[in-house]
Amino acid sequence: MGLLVEGKWVDKWYDTKSTGGRFERTVTRFRNWITADGAPGPSGEGGFPAEAGRYHLYVSLACPWAHRTLIMRALKGLEEVISVSVVDPFMGGEGWVFADHAAHRSEGATTDSVLGKQRLYEVYLAADPAFSGRVTVPVLWDKTRGTIVSNESAEIIRMLNSAFAAFTEDRHDYYPPALAGEIDALNARVYDAVNNGVYKAGFATAQDAYEEAVTALFTELDALEARLEGRDWLLGEALTEADIRLFTTLIRFDPVYVGHFKCNIRRIFDYPNLSRYVKAFYALPGVKATVNLTHIKRHYYESHTTINPTGIVPVGPEVWWE
Ligand SMILES: N[C@@H](CCC(=O)N[C@@H](CS)C(=O)NCC(=O)O)C(=O)O
């Protein structure tokens, strides 16, 4: 665990002292967009046209943000168009590392097949030798220009949805213009209370900060449970990016967030509509292959030594979503 400061790796844990025990996520840095013709997207610079074989995703199978990108890649059928490297689930003193640098090799982790690096921070330094900031997954890499296109999952899934029409048969739009306003509003609530809410609860170092986060989290889960009454997906019949973004937190909830992050008022299993929803999403073609429970559990329970000093990984719960 650590970060880059002007191109140098510094090993240190999140600082919550200056924020009253509250965990605050930092803003992501590389914000360019792949577009069909290489025109600039909503942020950053242009020059990243959609091409087969040109782009590469660096992901962790443990990470809910990276998981979004793997799901969109699978649903869009872009497995042959965009290649992937998977970091080892244990995030230690050097941050995320690849399989050839891991202390205990974990099935499903890979080497860096593009740059041959051993640590993810070296990929960031290849894009910007003076980079300062956290070294996070996912990273979308451009093999042609030799740089990072984006390290913001919310934007990467939109690029995969919209820019690669020439390379996929899938015509489904996961962010259709008619629903964009409703999707954005829902994403904002789900991000704050649920996706990031579990981290705010889990990384809190003050009782009030924890209770605030856990209360807001379960208030939102209750609202989502009600919303899903009689509905297949969050927006109704149409599967959208909002579902991808909710699913990656829900699938980690019972195995990790209930215990490790103390989000234990209820389990997802206890919510009839949310648990039906998780099962339905999990059964979508290609999704199951993106879920690696071993990476998920090992990452959180072994890496966060301030929360779980023994590093013991729990055996349960029973898998109910298969
Ligand atoms: N805003 C980013 C957040 C990504 C993120 O925080 N990833 C975590 C893993 S779950 C990470 O790599 N953390 C490393 C660190 O903070 O040092 C996104 O959604 O892409």
The ligand as a Gaussian input file, in Angstrom:
#p B3LYP/6-31G(d) Opt

LIG

0 1
 N      -12.026000       6.169000      -9.168000
 C      -11.327000       4.968000      -9.432000
 C      -11.077000       4.188000      -8.163000
 C      -10.279000       2.952000      -8.374000
 C       -9.730000       2.383000      -7.058000
 O       -9.806000       3.025000      -6.005000
 N       -9.161000       1.162000      -7.104000
 C       -8.574000       0.566000      -5.919000
 C       -8.767000      -0.928000      -5.858000
 S      -10.393000      -1.432000      -5.439000
 C       -7.077000       0.740000      -5.932000
 O       -6.430000       0.417000      -6.905000
 N       -6.523000       1.252000      -4.834000
 C       -5.124000       1.434000      -4.656000
 C       -4.806000       2.641000      -3.828000
 O       -5.719000       3.392000      -3.463000
 O       -3.634000       2.831000      -3.535000
 C      -12.133000       4.181000     -10.439000
 O      -13.344000       3.977000     -10.226000
 O      -11.568000       3.767000     -11.440000

